[in-house]
Amino acid sequence: MTIHPNLPSVEEMHVNAAARHLTAARGHLQCAVLRFDDAGFEHDATARAYSFVAGIVANLNGRPWRQQPPVPQYFQDAAAEWRADRERRGRR
């Protein structure tokens, strides 16, 4: 009796390793975004990078990547006013 191991191909191993690295990167980027938020900073590039990597990971896992719906203008205006008020008060 001969037993043949069921080993994945080299390409599958590379793709699986890349998926694991992207999943870890997604977690680290999410942590960075939350820490920026906790410190009172807004770092759009980190948030966009997290969103992009999360979309790739979702695609690799067979889930569709959903774009966020557009934010209404009155929400954007209210957020800008809240940030300006917070700056005037000294970031309480």
C-alpha positions in Angstrom: 0.0 0.0 0.0 1.4 3.3 -1.0 0.2 6.5 0.6 0.5 9.7 -1.4 0.3 12.9 0.6 -2.3 15.5 -0.5 0.0 18.5 -0.6 -1.1 21.8 -2.1 0.9 23.2 -5.0 3.5 25.8 -4.6 1.2 28.4 -6.1 -1.6 27.6 -3.6 0.8 27.8 -0.7 1.9 31.3 -1.9 -1.7 32.5 -2.3 -2.6 31.1 1.2 0.4 32.8 2.7 -0.5 36.1 1.0 -4.1 35.8 2.3 -2.8 35.2 5.9 -0.5 38.2 5.6 -3.3 40.4 4.3 -5.6 39.2 7.1 -3.0 40.2 9.7 -2.4 43.5 8.0 -6.2 44.2 8.1 -6.2 43.6 11.8 -3.2 45.8 12.4 -4.6 48.6 10.2 -7.9 48.4 12.1 -6.0 48.7 15.4 -4.2 51.8 14.0 -7.4 53.5 12.9 -8.9 52.9 16.3 -5.9 54.2 18.1 -5.8 57.3 16.0 -9.5 57.8 16.8 -8.9 57.4 20.5 -6.1 60.0 20.4 -8.4 62.4 18.7 -6.7 62.3 15.3 -8.2 61.6 11.9 -5.8 59.9 9.5 -7.7 59.3 6.3 -4.8 57.4 4.5 -4.8 54.7 7.2 -8.6 54.4 7.1 -8.6 54.1 3.3 -5.8 51.5 3.5 -7.8 49.5 6.0 -10.9 49.7 3.8 -8.9 48.6 0.7 -7.2 45.6 2.5 -10.5 44.6 4.1 -12.0 44.5 0.6 -9.2 42.3 -0.8 -9.6 39.9 2.2 -13.3 39.8 1.7 -12.8 39.0 -2.0 -10.3 36.2 -1.2 -12.8 34.7 1.2 -15.5 34.7 -1.5 -17.5 37.6 -0.1 -18.4 40.7 -2.2 -16.6 43.9 -1.4 -19.2 46.5 -0.7 -18.5 50.2 -1.2 -19.8 52.4 1.6 -22.8 54.4 0.7 -22.1 58.2 0.2 -22.4 60.3 3.3 -25.1 62.9 3.1 -23.8 66.5 2.9 -25.6 67.5 6.1 -23.6 64.8 8.0 -20.4 66.1 6.6 -21.3 69.7 7.6 -22.3 68.6 11.1 -19.0 66.6 11.5 -17.0 69.6 10.4 -18.9 71.9 12.8 -18.4 69.4 15.6 -14.6 69.2 14.9 -14.3 73.0 14.8 -16.2 73.4 18.0 -14.0 70.8 19.6 -10.9 72.7 18.4 -12.2 75.9 19.9 -12.9 74.3 23.2 -9.4 72.8 23.4 -10.2 69.1 22.6 -12.0 68.1 25.7 
